[in-house]
Amino acid sequence: MRGVCCSNSRKELVNNAAKLRLLFLLTIALVTSPLRAAEPPADVEFTRDVVYGKGGDVDLKLNIARPKDAKGPLPLVLFIHGGGWVAGDRSGHDPQTWDFAKRGYVAATIGYRLTDVAKWPAQVNDVKCAVRFLRANASRYGIDPDHIGAVGFSAGAHLAMMLAVTDKSDGLEGDDGSPEQSSAIQAAVSFFGPTDLARDDLPAAGHPLVEKLVGHLPEKGNKACENASPLYYVSKGDAPMLLFQGMADPLVPYNQATIMAEAMAKAQIPGRVELIMNAGHGWNGPELTRCVDATVAFLEIHLKAPKKQ
């Protein structure tokens, strides 16, 4: 009987591993599925494949949208795609840039090096390079350089939060593009983004992604994991953040959002966390519409409303 139990246990482990691999593949498909429409609206000026820097020998590119005939500099919103740092395409968020351009923003969707090309901190180096490039070219694109926000999804949310909590003193700027400019942003929105890659309770399905990113499996106290985690950079004065997190997420447990909320509260950082009951790693329908509306309202407050004197 013991042998049968052991055999059944092994079969169960194999089946569970297969389910986790399938879950991972389905999740990657969800967050990287192409959403690109044929053409932008007539009242939006849209430019694809703008080279914003170099990552090694790789051209780093973004797509950028702005309202036609816009008057005066406008706040900028960056969209950062997901895909577990192993996949994804900036063009999947082209429609979001058009939508925000119609709302009175300049909006860009940025590509960054994936882990098959370069390991951490290449990914955060790249998104910081994009911020510096756009700030350096603010007059060219009609950007208000003092009002820049980022919206990210999954791995892109992780990078958006890294933009919100790090500065030059953290040594993550990289070597390319407009070093005289700041990579600071003024607001960030995270959709189901991981905040602490060093937690032992991260689901097994995400372990290969963390290992590909930093070269180490999630482990409490591991410096490589901590150095790639937004949680460990939180300090007073960081940009306001809005975090959306599904409570049934099989890749990013909801405590990833709540521990970030605790750190934000301790550091007196404005913002909030919204936990979505029964939602997984992404959601749609009326709940997504509500979250998009909340995102717009949050960015209106922190990027458009005049600052209190």
Secondary structure as UniProt FT lines:
FT   HELIX           2..32
FT   TURN            42..43
FT   STRAND          44..55
FT   TURN            56..57
FT   STRAND          58..67
FT   TURN            68..69
FT   STRAND          74..80
FT   TURN            84..86
FT   HELIX           90..93
FT   HELIX           94..102
FT   TURN            103..104
FT   STRAND          106..110
FT   TURN            115..117
FT   TURN            120..121
FT   HELIX           122..136
FT   HELIX           138..141
FT   STRAND          143..153
FT   HELIX           155..165
FT   HELIX           168..170
FT   TURN            179..180
FT   STRAND          187..191
FT   TURN            197..198
FT   TURN            200..201
FT   HELIX           204..206
FT   HELIX           207..214
FT   TURN            220..221
FT   HELIX           223..227
FT   HELIX           230..233
FT   TURN            236..237
FT   STRAND          241..246
FT   TURN            247..248
FT   HELIX           255..266
FT   TURN            267..268
FT   STRAND          271..276
FT   TURN            277..278
FT   HELIX           286..299
FT   HELIX           300..304
//
